[in-house]
Amino acid sequence: MDMTDRPPWLQAPLQRAVAALATGRLAHGLLVCGAEHIGKRAFAAALAGAVLCRQRVDGAACGRCRDCVLVAAGTHPDLRTLSYAESEKTGVLRKEIVIEQVRELAAWLTLTAQRGGALVAIIDPATAMNHHAANALLKALEEPLPGRYLLLLCVAPAQLPATIRSRCQRIVLQPPPTAEALAWLRRRGHAETTAAAALAAARGHPGLAAHWLDSGLIELRQGVHADLAAIVQGRSSPLEVAAQWLGDDRAGERLQFAAEHAVERAAIALAATTGAARSASGDADKLATWFAAANRTRELLRTPIRGDLALAGLLREWRLAMAG
Ligand SMILES: [Zn+2]
């Protein structure tokens, strides 16, 4: 999602944030949270733009001044984004944000802004900071300088240390009502029925639905559900399906959909549980166990291990879990 196509459901939280900025109530540390593909980056970019623009229109970035042009080009000297970086030793992309990165960012935040305005730092995703990195960030949050803003993006704020959370103002991005979400998907060129199906599958999250539709993931997800049903009905063998799932580079995505499917089935089983129907909660337990196994298998597939046997084993367990 780029800035020119900012999702409409970001508008209200953005207006609240720029109103706080205009009246000097915007916190120096902001925790921008929301589900995958809700638009956290677009929100942070728009808010950073508003902070750095000095010819704001109704509190928002004007979109025309030199600061706005630099923000849009990704070259504003007073805006920095911290994310996964390559290790200097190995050249490999690290799986976490490390203390050196945070220290450098904290030092940068004490400098004078090159364009004389504010300094904005975005950490994306904030939950990628390891323990030491998060501790190093605390200092910057505890002793904020005027005109310095730290935007921490994350899906699950509970995964951040409480010390970080307590020092940030929280902005929670939420999906719009269904009608609005559908209208947005329609404007992106998706047919009504396809859009509605994808939106339901994405539990009302239009950004996620759009991602699934645009990347062909919705077909992939439907295929996974069909394969799992075929295994239960004995129309396909776990080994066949495992080989098929490993036939391209999308096995990880398929397993994620399979794991989510287990959660959905468990929710249905639990909803059906009445006082006497203990078996339904037993089904939910089996599905929860399978969910954990699916996630473990997904991790395994990232290693050079024989994935086909692990996956076939998992799919056999699916048949057992669903047999009860
Ligand atoms: Zn501007």
Boltz pocket constraint, residues with backbone or C-beta under 6 A from the ligand:
constraints:
  - pocket:
      binder: B
      contacts: [[A, 49], [A, 53], [A, 54], [A, 55], [A, 56], [A, 61], [A, 62], [A, 63], [A, 64], [A, 65], [A, 66], [A, 67], [A, 68]]
      max_distance: 6.0
